[in-house]
Amino acid sequence: MSPATVLPPPLFLASHPALDFLNTYATPDGVAVEWIGDGAAFFRWLEAAGHLRAGDGERISRRNGTAAADTLAGDARTLREQLRSALRAGATARADRALISALNDWLAEGSAFARLQAEDGLVRLTVQERADAPRQLLVPLALAAARLLTEEDLGRVRVCEGPVCSLWFLDRTKSGTRRFCSAETCGNRAKVAAFRARARRRAISAPK
């Protein structure tokens, strides 16, 4: 990716962090976008997703070099596409030995610690992954994917029905009828397209 490349803001519409990770490569408006094309872009996405504190990516890159960061982004893309391929098979993704092996390899890189965090007069206990070594940065993504496989109904993992959209999402609606990544974008486009189609049919069938 050229340093001059300007990416659109990342999208977090999937209702699950593992699927937000899948959506780092998507065609939300019919044009393919790669949000983690190199190490710097990957660090920016991790910060936007809340997996990395501001400035940590630059610190890790300075310590380990740009080449290591770019290699890590390549590892992330490989894991992302393994997950995407498995999820296309639906519930049988849980039996995908290659994906399970890859996730276990990345989970083994983890080094978590507990931390008390005070917010708005309340104290809560959080568990955070260390970000001292580049490979540790993929642990939260592997953990999110593992939780998707073990805790969610994979029958509710879907791809947006928008004609030019490829974003994934987890349908958490009570009725299980969510069709679009966003009602405000692809949902509205579908309504407009349906309205125009009905108008054309009425025009064709109207008496001359």
C-alpha positions in Angstrom: 0.0 0.0 0.0 1.4 3.4 -0.9 1.9 5.9 1.9 -0.3 8.2 0.0 -3.2 5.9 0.0 -6.1 7.3 2.1 -8.4 4.7 3.4 -12.0 5.3 4.4 -12.7 5.0 8.1 -12.9 1.3 9.2 -16.4 -0.1 9.7 -17.6 -1.7 12.9 -21.1 -2.8 12.0 -20.8 -6.6 12.5 -22.0 -6.9 16.1 -19.0 -9.2 16.8 -15.3 -8.3 16.9 -14.3 -11.4 14.9 -16.6 -10.3 12.1 -15.3 -6.8 12.3 -11.9 -8.4 11.7 -13.3 -10.2 8.6 -14.6 -6.8 7.4 -11.1 -5.4 7.2 -11.4 -6.5 3.6 -14.7 -5.8 2.0 -16.6 -4.0 -0.7 -19.1 -1.8 1.3 -19.8 0.4 -1.7 -18.9 -2.0 -4.5 -15.2 -1.1 -4.4 -12.8 -3.4 -2.6 -11.0 -1.9 0.4 -8.1 -3.5 2.3 -7.8 -1.9 5.7 -4.7 -3.9 6.8 -2.6 -3.8 3.7 0.6 -3.1 5.7 1.9 -2.9 9.3 1.1 0.8 9.8 -2.5 0.3 8.5 -2.9 -2.8 10.7 -1.9 -0.8 13.8 -4.3 2.0 12.9 -7.1 -0.5 12.6 -6.2 -2.2 15.9 -6.3 1.2 17.6 -9.7 2.0 16.0 -11.1 -1.4 17.1 -9.9 -0.9 20.7 -7.4 -3.7 20.6 -4.4 -1.4 20.9 -3.7 1.7 22.8 -2.8 4.9 20.9 0.9 5.0 20.2 1.6 1.4 20.9 1.7 0.5 17.3 4.4 3.1 16.5 6.4 2.0 19.6 6.3 -1.6 18.5 7.2 -0.7 14.9 10.2 1.4 16.0 11.4 -1.4 18.3 11.0 -4.2 15.8 11.2 -2.5 12.4 8.7 -1.8 9.6 9.4 -5.2 8.0 8.2 -7.1 11.1 5.1 -4.9 11.2 4.4 -5.7 7.6 4.9 -9.4 8.2 2.5 -9.3 11.1 -0.1 -7.6 8.8 0.4 -10.4 6.3 -0.2 -13.0 9.1 -3.4 -11.2 10.1 -4.6 -11.3 6.5 -3.9 -15.0 6.3 -5.8 -15.7 9.6 -8.7 -13.5 8.4 -9.1 -15.4 5.2 -8.9 -18.8 7.0 -11.7 -17.6 9.2 -13.7 -16.3 6.2 -13.3 -19.6 4.3 -14.4 -21.6 7.4 -17.4 -19.5 8.1 -18.7 -19.8 4.5 -19.3 -23.5 5.5 -21.7 -22.5 8.3 -21.8 -24.5 11.5 -19.2 -27.0 10.1 -16.6 -24.2 10.7 -16.3 -25.7 14.2 -14.8 -28.8 12.6 -12.2 -26.9 10.5 -9.0 -28.4 11.8 -6.8 -26.0 10.0 -8.6 -23.0 11.5 -8.6 -24.5 15.0 -4.8 -25.2 14.7 -4.1 -21.7 13.5 -6.2 -20.2 16.3 -4.5 -22.3 18.9 -1.1 -21.3 17.6 -2.0 -17.6 18.0 -3.7 -18.0 21.3 -0.5 -19.6 22.6 1.2 -16.2 22.0 -1.0 -14.6 24.7 0.3 -13.1 27.9 -2.7 -11.5 29.6 -2.9 -9.5 32.8 -5.8 -8.3 34.9 -6.3 -4.6 35.6 -8.7 -2.6 37.7 -10.2 0.4 35.8 -12.1 3.2 37.3 -14.7 4.9 35.1 -17.5 7.3 36.1 -17.2 6.4 39.8 -17.3 2.7 39.1 -14.5 0.1 39.2 -14.4 -2.8 36.9 -11.9 -5.6 36.4 -10.6 -6.0 32.9 -8.2 -8.5 31.3 -5.8 -7.1 28.8 -3.3 -8.7 26.4 0.3 -7.5 26.5 1.5 -5.7 23.4 5.3 -6.1 23.9 6.0 -8.3 20.9 4.4 -8.0 17.5 2.9 -11.5 17.5 0.9 -10.7 20.7 -1.2 -8.3 18.7 -3.0 -11.1 17.0 -4.1 -12.7 20.2 -7.2 -10.6 20.7 -8.3 -11.4 17.2 -7.7 -15.1 17.6 -9.6 -15.0 20.9 -12.5 -13.2 19.3 -12.6 -15.8 16.5 -12.5 -18.6 19.1 -15.3 -17.1 21.0 -17.4 -16.7 17.8 -16.9 -20.4 17.1 -17.7 -21.6 20.6 -20.3 -19.1 22.0 -22.4 -18.0 19.0 -25.0 -19.5 16.8 -23.1 -19.7 13.5 -26.5 -19.9 11.6 -26.8 -16.2 12.4 -23.5 -15.3 10.8 -24.4 -13.7 7.5 -23.2 -11.6 4.6 -25.0 -8.4 3.8 -27.7 -8.7 1.1 -26.8 -5.4 -0.4 -26.1 -5.9 -4.1 -22.6 -4.3 -3.9 -21.8 -5.0 -0.3 -19.8 -7.9 1.2 -19.8 -7.0 4.9 -20.3 -9.8 7.4 -22.4 -9.5 10.5 -23.9 -11.5 13.4 -27.7 -11.2 13.5 -28.5 -10.5 17.1 -32.1 -9.5 16.4 -34.8 -11.4 18.4 -36.5 -12.3 15.1 -33.4 -13.4 13.4 -34.3 -11.5 10.2 -31.5 -9.0 9.9 -30.5 -8.8 6.2 -28.2 -5.8 5.9 -25.0 -4.6 7.5 -26.7 -1.3 8.2 -30.3 -0.3 7.8 -29.2 3.3 7.1 -27.0 2.3 4.2 -27.6 -1.0 2.4 -31.1 -1.3 3.9 -32.1 2.1 2.5 -30.5 1.3 -0.8 -32.6 -1.9 -1.1 -35.8 0.1 -0.2 -35.0 2.7 -2.9 -34.2 0.0 -5.5 -37.4 -1.9 -4.6 -39.5 1.3 -4.9 -38.0 2.1 -8.3 -38.6 -1.4 -9.5 -42.3 -1.2 -8.5 -42.5 2.2 -10.2 -41.1 0.8 -13.4 -43.5 -2.2 -13.3 -46.4 0.2 -12.8 -45.3 2.3 -15.7 -45.0 -0.7 -18.0 -48.4 -2.1 -17.0 -50.2 1.2 -17.2 -52.7 1.5 -20.0 -51.4 3.5 -23.0 
